Amino acid sequence: MGALDGKVALVTGATQAMGEAIAHRLAADGAIVVGTGRGADRGEAAAGRIRAAGLSAEFIAADLSREDEVARLVAKAARRHGTVDIVVNNAAWLDDREAAPHLLATPTFDAIVKVGLYAPFWLAKYAAPLMIDGGRGGVFLSISSYAAARGVAGIPAYTAAKGGLEALTRQLAAQYAGHGIRANTLVLGSIQVPRNADLHGDEAMAAALRAARMTDRPGTPADVAAAIGFLACDEASFITGATLDVDGGLLAKAPVLRVAERATRNAVPAARLAGDPATEG
């Protein structure tokens, strides 16, 4: 018996490595997975790989920047499987044209926010009534980024969408708690995927990324999928309105000051760190 047996999970951005890993994990836990994205060929191929493992997965192509497409997506999944129990807001619009606000075209900003923030709103708008009417609750899980909490130049639309997504997810948790519906956010950082393989493969950049986090290795889509799998299941039923950092300690890590660096390297006694001027500066 899987932790998600009989549950119907809708995963956005399922044409990419992260979405496929999440979909595969939920299917392995027993869920009926419906992946979605714009690329029908890539989506069908991803669903096929999951089915080849003996699991339940399908793909429905949809343009998440359009409300009518999102409504159609939810309705189609519900017609096929009776309801939608789990929604994973994984999709994000990444655009090389994003730039500083004074250089950013409004249509580009709009397109990024439509997928990153409007689509999760529309998914809640159309999936929450199914969860309420079904009487067995549900789960909304949203993928955010450390960039929503840190200033990162050059991506104002992406960071605005992620910051809004975190706020929206807390709102969903508050709004629907009485119906047994939970909503949580995963905040990612230093995750290695095919899209950023060039960064992690560059020696200097890899060293900088390593210095920014606590763990020796970068994260993987499987790490994210494991966290999603836990938050989606009933064992996490007391967790809602929360943000979980899946970032190798990136957001929690303080700058490496000389005192802290020497304390780590030389195991300086705590008493000396507390008051010995020789350890300061």
Helices and strands as residue ranges (DSSP letters): E 8-12, H 17-28, E 32-37, H 40-52, E 57-61, H 67-81, E 86-89, G 101-103, H 106-113, I 114-118, H 119-134, E 138-145, G 146-148, H 156-176, G 177-179, E 181-188, G 194-196, H 197-201, H 203-212, H 221-232, G 234-236, E 243-246, H 258-266, H 270-275, G 277-279
